[in-house]
């Protein structure tokens, strides 16, 4: 009888580690990383760390440089994560520093949080505003002073100053008093851009710009027209008039543009943008669906190449609108934070040029059960059932032995 009881006690001792062992905190989804959850493991004893990290960020159009040091020394192998702080932002980059404690990441025009952590060190983070995307675009700008003297800064791009009757100085149009006789009153004529009394010719010579018989007598940006607008001839004298329209004036002729920023220039059709005064097609390449909690990459094309540093307007299922900017390869990453339809639109000069929709579906449910018997998130129910079953089996064995021992004749 004593031998049987000792066998039962040995069985109980053998199974007790499986039954009563405390489950891993990480196995049940416990996050010990606090606010530094990007590559920060529970197994690392950060709570006992005494060394500190220092993060320095140097924004640049070519690449934003992150340097991680500790005590003034470069720290290799430190994990770095860059987070976009916009409403639909997220992790836009992560990786480890090189032997010089340096890692680089692309991007512009965003306010980001840069996190860093390494085993044995206290984690650290800094907030950094990246350089405006307009400064990173050829011909881009944030102020008039960054453009040529005859240009101004508009929507982070240098454009020609609209000055049809005047001269441009210091990024501003200084208007002439007149450029044609019809801008003068009291019978005066426009001479050298000033309204003056009409001279008495008395049948004498014809002097431009108030009198001409050929375009060659006028300035290169003018042609010789009669009162009705027809070209002048030797028998019908005219006046020099400025040539207007959408295009460049060369040798008394207008070389028309297909599109442009001038007041007389037409707009491109839907789906096209104006590039170098020509209408080119655009496209938004994005998957039709995605999963909540994930992200999708959108490729924006302009003509035959990527649309770099282009504005993309994101409208999420709740109606919130956020403007993102493509990288040098025309890509933009969209985190899917809620279920429903997202509208992605290419914006040019404040107008929607092209748009697509992406549906964010619910994330797939994790598989139930754990055939391997390992401890992990979502498997605690199966392990608990096995523990209860083993305890019940041991109790049945003990009770059976007890009654068997009592019924045996002495």
QUIMO-V726185 format. One line per field, one symbol per residue. phi: phi as a letter, one per 30 degrees, with the letter a starting at -180 (. if undefined). Layout:
phi=???
This chain:
phi=.ddddddddddddddddddcdddddddcidccdidcdciccddddddcdbdccbcbccdaddadccccbbiicdcdiddbbccdddecdldcaalcdddcibbcbdkaiccbcccbaaeibddbbbcbcddedddcceidabaeddcddcbbcbhibdbdddbdblbcbhibdcdddabadddcciidcdbhibdbdddddhiddccdcdbabaeddcddcbbcbdddjdedbdcbdbbdbddbkdlccbhibccdcdalcddccdcddejbbcbhibdbdbaccbddbacdjcbbcccccbicbdcdhcdbcccdedjdcbccbdddcicbccdccbdkccccbdcbhicdcaabbbccceddddddiaddiddadicddddddddddddddddddddddddddddddd
